Amino acid sequence: MKTMLELQVSLDFDCCSCQNWVGVTVKCSGKGLESGLRKVAAVKVPCPTCGNVNQLYFEPSGTVRAVAPVSGVGAFPEPSVN
């Protein structure tokens, strides 16, 4: 019987909007971790300073690959009046 691999990863990055430092701890689990730590995962993290959401791409080893702003979180198109 196989056991599922779980990792707790601490990540630090600069917010895309305000450039303030953000620290977050995430738990990674699943079958994708069995094939090695070079996989890339993604998580949306709100900045505690400005409130804008960052898309954080990282390796389960703790290496941050990229950070991008998330636009339109929760936004819905407005219906046309005509």
N, C-alpha and C positions, 0 to 999 in steps of 0.2 A: 504494500500500500504506500503510495506517494504522499508526502506531506507538502502542503502549499508553502512556498517561500514568502516571507513577509519581511520588509525592511522599513525602518523609520529613518527618514532622511531630513537633515536640517539644511536649508538653503537660504542664502543671502543674496539680494540683488537691489538695484536702484530702480525706483518707480519710473515708468516711462513718462509720466506727466509732471511730477514735481521734483524728480531726481533724489528724493529722500530715500534713505536706506530702509529696506524691508527685510525682516527675517521671518521665516515660516518653517514649520516642521510638518512633513507629510508622511503618510503611511502608504507604502507601495506593496501590493500583493497581486498574485495571479500567475498564470501559466507563462506569461511572457518573460518573467524573471528567470525561469529555468534555463533559458538559452544564453544567459550571460548578462553582464552589467552594461553592455554597450547599447542597450535599447534606449529609446527616448520616450519620455512620458510628458504629459502636459496637464497643467492645472491652472485654473483662474484664481487669482489672488487679489483681493481688494487692498489698496494702500490704506494703512491706518491714519495717515496724515491728510491726504486729499480726497480719499474715497473712490478714486478712479480704479478700474479693474485692469490688472495686468495678466496677460497670458504668458505663463512661465513654462519653458521647455527645458527639461533636465534629464540627466541620466540617473538611474538608481544609485550610482556611485556617489552622487552629490554634486556632480559637475553641472553647472548651469550652462545650457547651450544657447538660449536666446530668451529675450523678454520683449513682448510686443503689447501695445495698447489694445484693449478690447473695445471696439466701438459698437454702439447700439445695444448695449446690454439692457434687456427688458424693454427696448423701444419697439413700438409697433407702427407701421405706416398709418398715416392719417387718411381717412376716407375723403375722397373728392366731394366737393359741394355740388358739382354738376352732374 
